[in-house]
Amino acid sequence: MTEIDITILFAGVVAGAAPIVLATLGETITEKAGIINLSLDGTILLSAMAAFVVAFETKSILLGFAFAAVVGGIVAAIVAFFSIYLNQSQVAVGFVLTLMTRDLAYFLGNSYSRLQGPQVLPLPIPFLKDIPFLGQILFNQNLLVYFSLVMIVFCWWYMYRTPLGLKLRSVGENPRASYARGINPKKQQMLYSICGGLLVGLAGATFSLSVKPGWGRPQGAEGVGWIALVLVIFGGWHPIKAAMGAYLFSFLQVIGIYCQGWLPTVPAQVFQVAPFPLMIFTLLVMSLAQKESVLNWAEDHIRMKSILAFLSGSVPTSLGKPFRQE
Amino acid sequence: MKIFLRHLFEGTLTLLVVFLFTTIVLLVSGAPPFAAYYHIFIGSLGSWIKLGQVIQVWIPLTLCAVGLLYTFRIDLWNIGVEGQVMLGAVFTTAVLRIDAAKSMPMLFIGLSFVAGILGGATWAILAGVLKTKGGVNEIFAGLGLNFVGQGVILWLIFGPWRRPGIASMSGTELFPHELWLPFLPTFRLSPVGLVLALSALILTALLLRYTHIGLSLKAIGNNRDAAYLFGLKPDRNMIIAMIFAGGFAGLAGGIQVVGVYHRLLPAISSNYGYLALLVVMLANYNVWITPLVAFFFACLNVGSIQLPMMLELDSSLSGVIQGSLVLATLAVYSYRIRGKVSGGTPAI
């Protein structure tokens, strides 16, 4: 491979990762506040459909994105409402919504299938794009890619460097204690579920207006929501690590496309499902890395120890267990 | 009487909410709502043949749902049921592809069902072991295995089992007629599948109600730690529950292959596994309500096939109705619980 190829490859990785990064960050925020929004896979499709249809009808890409974000926020609000105010299982409601929003997307978007619609245009940043190598990868992209990059840093800063972020984390760790400190856990969880949902909605719009332009059944974004949910675990509920997971995933996807060219004898179906066994394997390694016997063994292996330290992330203590006022 | 009236009121309220929501969805998409409802009704219960199609959907749906009763009882989210149907179908097809099958059809159809059960159970055990030994959440393990199952089917159809000539999404070559399940002419429906589904239902009702297994599953599902201290083995019972769920799902996949499509298709599982999860939730995990809900869902699925032909709508409307029905039921149900709390009864 020549150097130009590598630049194109990495630019493709960064562009393709944008929606996954957004969805992963959104879910990280939501889960950090203690709510699991399992409906990601369907929400992404529904918001992708909404974005495409609105952008197609109004010729305004901005409206498409706004509408998609609202859709994502509404679905997340439903999950949070059922859990916080109706005491229903987040997993159950999230799963029902996964299926329902997907079907809703296919149903409502049916007459917009396979149409040529508007797309996000590239927006190279002057001067910065001329930086050798990095310039082409990071600064010769569209606005969404820049947005996803900024959001990674912003999420980290908000969660770990602001008083508001401290509140957010405290609600996910120990809602009872934060209640005693005068924080309303229910309101916080509702707020951050919706914030997370907005980002997931934008992720959907990024698919239908940029990464996989257009609408259809299937759209091509199917399965990504589940990947994002796993990436949150992979990232140990830390926005930067989770985003790194998203780039790693996008890298593997791009490599997969190259591999198909190099290894024509391997059927295409193998590459299509390859992320999923990998996903199980990742979770398995993550889980084993927490086991005491493995940790003891790693004491003697310095390199393994640092790998394990990287893999270990702490799950928000009250994740999935909503606050009950007595 | 008072309880009955309350149930009646809640049921009506739920249906009204769902009806309103669906009507709005139809209006938004610019379709005539009542024409859509009419076609769904006529398309599912309008004739004996349609009823036969409904029962044909009811069979795998009920089998999957019945299996999920075991896993839900022990508090496992067996999302992998979809993949378990697929693997059941793959194993069944593998047996029927043996050359000797044509000469002894009855024996091989029986064997193929056993293989289907094994296939589904294998996939379920895999998810179960990942959960108990590997600490991988069963939702992600099962879901990952669903995608892998789909990949296996596609690979087989386009690879080793492709049709002579050209491989396509329409599946493998049709089996010879000897290897089709016999079917009733008026309904175009195989009674064998119906008998199997009903037996699974009765077996499950008995097992869960009267045996040690049923009690253990329930005890562990309710309070895992207490059950463990009591001497029950949570891990082993989880695997047992998964074997039941996977076995029934695999049988469903086998019936789809032998009795319905007579070949292996990419869409052999038709999302019945995912749908079965909704069925069981809507039935509130009750053995006897499960087949009724499954019947209603089957009607919606079969009826909505008319929508693309008659009104140029997507058939996924059935999924919208089913999903909103479950959500509305959960909302109304939790409102009742809340009413109880404020009524003075102590909270649980």
HADDOCK unambig.tbl for C-alpha pairs under 7 A between the chains (distance, minus, plus):
assign (segid A and resid 86 and name CA) (segid B and resid 331 and name CA) 6.92 0.50 0.50
assign (segid A and resid 86 and name CA) (segid B and resid 334 and name CA) 5.67 0.50 0.50
assign (segid A and resid 96 and name CA) (segid B and resid 278 and name CA) 6.98 0.50 0.50
assign (segid A and resid 96 and name CA) (segid B and resid 323 and name CA) 5.81 0.50 0.50
assign (segid A and resid 97 and name CA) (segid B and resid 323 and name CA) 6.96 0.50 0.50
assign (segid A and resid 100 and name CA) (segid B and resid 319 and name CA) 6.00 0.50 0.50
assign (segid A and resid 100 and name CA) (segid B and resid 320 and name CA) 5.21 0.50 0.50
assign (segid A and resid 100 and name CA) (segid B and resid 323 and name CA) 5.09 0.50 0.50
assign (segid A and resid 103 and name CA) (segid B and resid 316 and name CA) 5.09 0.50 0.50
assign (segid A and resid 103 and name CA) (segid B and resid 317 and name CA) 6.77 0.50 0.50
assign (segid A and resid 103 and name CA) (segid B and resid 319 and name CA) 5.66 0.50 0.50
assign (segid A and resid 103 and name CA) (segid B and resid 320 and name CA) 5.86 0.50 0.50
assign (segid A and resid 104 and name CA) (segid B and resid 320 and name CA) 5.81 0.50 0.50
assign (segid A and resid 106 and name CA) (segid B and resid 314 and name CA) 6.86 0.50 0.50
assign (segid A and resid 106 and name CA) (segid B and resid 316 and name CA) 6.53 0.50 0.50
assign (segid A and resid 107 and name CA) (segid B and resid 313 and name CA) 6.98 0.50 0.50
assign (segid A and resid 107 and name CA) (segid B and resid 314 and name CA) 5.04 0.50 0.50
assign (segid A and resid 107 and name CA) (segid B and resid 316 and name CA) 5.60 0.50 0.50
assign (segid A and resid 107 and name CA) (segid B and resid 317 and name CA) 6.06 0.50 0.50
assign (segid A and resid 108 and name CA) (segid B and resid 29 and name CA) 5.68 0.50 0.50
assign (segid A and resid 110 and name CA) (segid B and resid 313 and name CA) 6.93 0.50 0.50
assign (segid A and resid 110 and name CA) (segid B and resid 314 and name CA) 6.03 0.50 0.50
assign (segid A and resid 267 and name CA) (segid B and resid 155 and name CA) 6.83 0.50 0.50
assign (segid A and resid 269 and name CA) (segid B and resid 151 and name CA) 5.65 0.50 0.50
assign (segid A and resid 269 and name CA) (segid B and resid 154 and name CA) 6.43 0.50 0.50
assign (segid A and resid 269 and name CA) (segid B and resid 155 and name CA) 5.94 0.50 0.50
assign (segid A and resid 270 and name CA) (segid B and resid 151 and name CA) 6.40 0.50 0.50
assign (segid A and resid 273 and name CA) (segid B and resid 147 and name CA) 6.07 0.50 0.50
assign (segid A and resid 273 and name CA) (segid B and resid 148 and name CA) 5.84 0.50 0.50
assign (segid A and resid 273 and name CA) (segid B and resid 151 and name CA) 5.83 0.50 0.50
assign (segid A and resid 276 and name CA) (segid B and resid 144 and name CA) 4.84 0.50 0.50
assign (segid A and resid 276 and name CA) (segid B and resid 147 and name CA) 6.63 0.50 0.50
assign (segid A and resid 276 and name CA) (segid B and resid 148 and name CA) 6.83 0.50 0.50
assign (segid A and resid 277 and name CA) (segid B and resid 144 and name CA) 6.15 0.50 0.50
assign (segid A and resid 277 and name CA) (segid B and resid 148 and name CA) 6.99 0.50 0.50
assign (segid A and resid 280 and name CA) (segid B and resid 140 and name CA) 7.00 0.50 0.50
assign (segid A and resid 280 and name CA) (segid B and resid 141 and name CA) 5.81 0.50 0.50
assign (segid A and resid 280 and name CA) (segid B and resid 144 and name CA) 6.43 0.50 0.50
assign (segid A and resid 283 and name CA) (segid B and resid 136 and name CA) 5.93 0.50 0.50
assign (segid A and resid 284 and name CA) (segid B and resid 134 and name CA) 5.70 0.50 0.50
assign (segid A and resid 284 and name CA) (segid B and resid 135 and name CA) 6.76 0.50 0.50
assign (segid A and resid 284 and name CA) (segid B and resid 136 and name CA) 5.71 0.50 0.50
assign (segid A and resid 287 and name CA) (segid B and resid 134 and name CA) 6.73 0.50 0.50
assign (segid A and resid 287 and name CA) (segid B and resid 135 and name CA) 5.65 0.50 0.50
assign (segid A and resid 287 and name CA) (segid B and resid 136 and name CA) 6.70 0.50 0.50
assign (segid A and resid 288 and name CA) (segid B and resid 134 and name CA) 6.69 0.50 0.50
